[in-house]
Amino acid sequence: MITLLLLVSACLLTCMGQVSQKFAVERWRDQPDGWAPKLREPWLWSALMCLGLGLLVWLLVLQRLEVGVAYPMLSLNFVLVTLMARFVFDEQIDGRHWLGVALVIGGVVLLGRHV
């Protein structure tokens, strides 16, 4: 059970890191040229923190699972980021993309029997 919680935590942290990256670059559009203002963006630091913590949790997952099982489970990020793109960033997602999401979920369910 702890392995599953760690795996889900790694996925959520990675997803939040990627969403934070998107928020950061959206905010960069309103800032003047140069790196100094961009480096002060809180969303950038949120992304770095989430991705860093996600990496540490991922290392714990790899201690408990074979990489051949664990790594494909990270494809849940594809599902989570797609949902965030649709419902947070109001991006349009076509039918082929949703089919891909469904196939990924099916694969995760099949692999999840090993966790």
C-alpha positions in Angstrom: 0.0 0.0 0.0 2.8 2.4 0.8 4.3 1.7 -2.6 1.1 2.8 -4.3 0.9 5.9 -2.2 4.5 6.8 -3.1 3.8 6.2 -6.8 0.7 8.4 -6.8 2.6 11.1 -4.8 5.4 11.0 -7.4 2.9 11.4 -10.2 1.0 14.2 -8.4 4.2 16.1 -7.6 5.5 15.8 -11.2 2.1 16.9 -12.6 2.0 19.9 -10.2 5.5 20.8 -11.2 4.6 20.8 -14.9 1.5 22.9 -14.2 3.6 25.3 -12.2 5.9 25.6 -15.2 3.0 26.5 -17.4 1.8 29.1 -14.9 5.4 30.5 -14.8 5.7 31.0 -18.5 2.3 32.5 -18.7 3.4 35.1 -16.2 6.7 35.7 -18.0 4.7 37.2 -20.9 3.9 40.2 -18.8 7.4 40.7 -17.5 10.2 42.8 -19.0 13.0 41.1 -20.9 15.9 39.7 -18.9 16.3 36.8 -16.6 16.2 38.6 -13.3 12.4 39.2 -13.2 11.8 35.7 -14.5 13.9 34.1 -11.8 11.8 35.9 -9.1 8.6 34.3 -10.4 7.0 32.2 -7.6 5.6 29.7 -10.0 9.1 28.9 -11.2 10.2 28.1 -7.7 7.0 26.1 -7.1 7.8 24.1 -10.2 11.4 23.4 -9.0 10.2 22.4 -5.6 7.5 20.1 -6.9 9.7 18.5 -9.4 12.6 18.1 -6.9 10.3 16.5 -4.3 8.8 14.3 -7.0 12.3 13.1 -7.9 13.0 12.2 -4.3 9.7 10.3 -4.0 10.4 8.6 -7.3 13.7 7.3 -5.8 11.7 5.7 -3.0 9.4 4.1 -5.5 12.3 2.6 -7.4 13.5 1.1 -4.2 10.3 -0.8 -4.0 9.3 -1.6 -7.6 11.1 -2.9 -10.7 11.7 -0.1 -13.1 9.9 -2.0 -15.8 6.7 -1.7 -13.7 7.3 1.6 -12.1 8.2 3.7 -15.1 5.2 3.0 -17.2 3.0 3.9 -14.2 4.4 7.5 -14.6 2.3 7.7 -17.7 -0.5 8.7 -15.3 1.1 12.1 -15.7 -0.1 12.2 -19.3 -3.7 11.7 -17.9 -3.3 14.3 -15.1 -1.7 17.0 -17.3 -4.4 16.5 -20.0 -7.1 17.0 -17.3 -5.3 20.1 -16.0 -4.9 21.4 -19.6 -8.6 21.0 -20.2 -10.1 22.2 -17.0 -7.5 24.7 -15.7 -6.1 26.2 -18.9 -9.3 25.7 -20.9 -7.4 24.0 -23.7 -9.3 22.1 -26.3 -8.6 18.3 -26.3 -9.7 16.3 -29.4 -11.1 12.8 -29.5 -7.8 11.1 -30.5 -6.2 12.6 -27.4 -9.0 11.4 -25.1 -8.7 7.9 -26.7 -5.0 8.0 -25.9 -5.9 9.0 -22.3 -8.3 6.0 -22.1 -5.6 3.6 -23.4 -3.0 4.9 -20.9 -5.5 4.4 -18.1 -6.1 0.9 -19.3 -2.4 0.2 -19.4 -1.9 1.6 -15.9 -4.8 -0.6 -14.6 -3.1 -3.7 -16.2 0.3 -2.8 -14.7 -1.3 -1.8 -11.4 -1.8 -5.5 -10.6 1.9 -5.7 -9.9 1.9 -2.9 -7.3 
